[in-house]
Amino acid sequence: MRSRLAARSARLVLAGLAVAALAATTTACGPEEVTDSGSSPAPSVVATDGSDKSDDSAGDKSSAGGSDSSGSNDTSDSAGGDKSGYGQVCGANDLDFTVTSESQAGGYYLVAAKAKSGITCTLEENTPVVSFGSDAENFASPVGQGGADPIKLSGSAVAYTGISPKTTNSDGGVEFENVILSTTEGDPNPAEIQLPDTATVDKPIVTNWSTDSAETVPVIV
């Protein structure tokens, strides 16, 4: 009886040693096999949202033409200098202009300004900077009419200003087909707006911005 128990105990010990040796061999060989295999996948990084993002996928992004960088370029181009299109001071390039020829007060041009699609901005300065050409004598003098607190433009909101190209009774003057308008003195992108007809310019004047077109009939007071 004792001889059979001793033999069984010996077999159990040998079996335990064999399992331990196999486990040690597997543990030792595992990392070597991963290292030696050139086709094994790169280690994965688990994102905070639970998705599995591997190094290979990140490499594919950079090799596929840099989709991330192209997206940032589109944002800067569409936002007009990283302004995002909202809550900014209106520049002339943020606005669409419509000009009509009016007969009141001896004739003047009514300019309507609206924010471009997707833009929300504010006319901080009360009076636009208006000129016919670059000569100082053809810059329009402000007459102080109209005016409101800073005007917010978005969607269908409209601001108006009135421009009288000629305020003298003489026959003189220089003809122009376009007028240059800036929303501020430092506006880097003034708008050159085509007039509905040819203007004879001599000591021009311009009103303040207003949300009521009736307030922008320019007269010297």
ABEGO torsion letter per residue (X at the ends): XAAAAAAAAAAAAAAAAAAAAAAAAAAAAAAAAAAABAABBBBBBBBAAGBBBBAAAAAAAAAAGGAAAAAAAAAAAAAGGGAGGBGBBBBAAABBBBBBBBABGGEBBBBBBBBBBGBBBBBABABBBBBBEABAAABBBBAGBEEBBBBBBBEABBBBBBBBABABABABEBBBABBBBBABAABABBBBBBBABBBBBBGBBBBBBBABAAAABBBBX
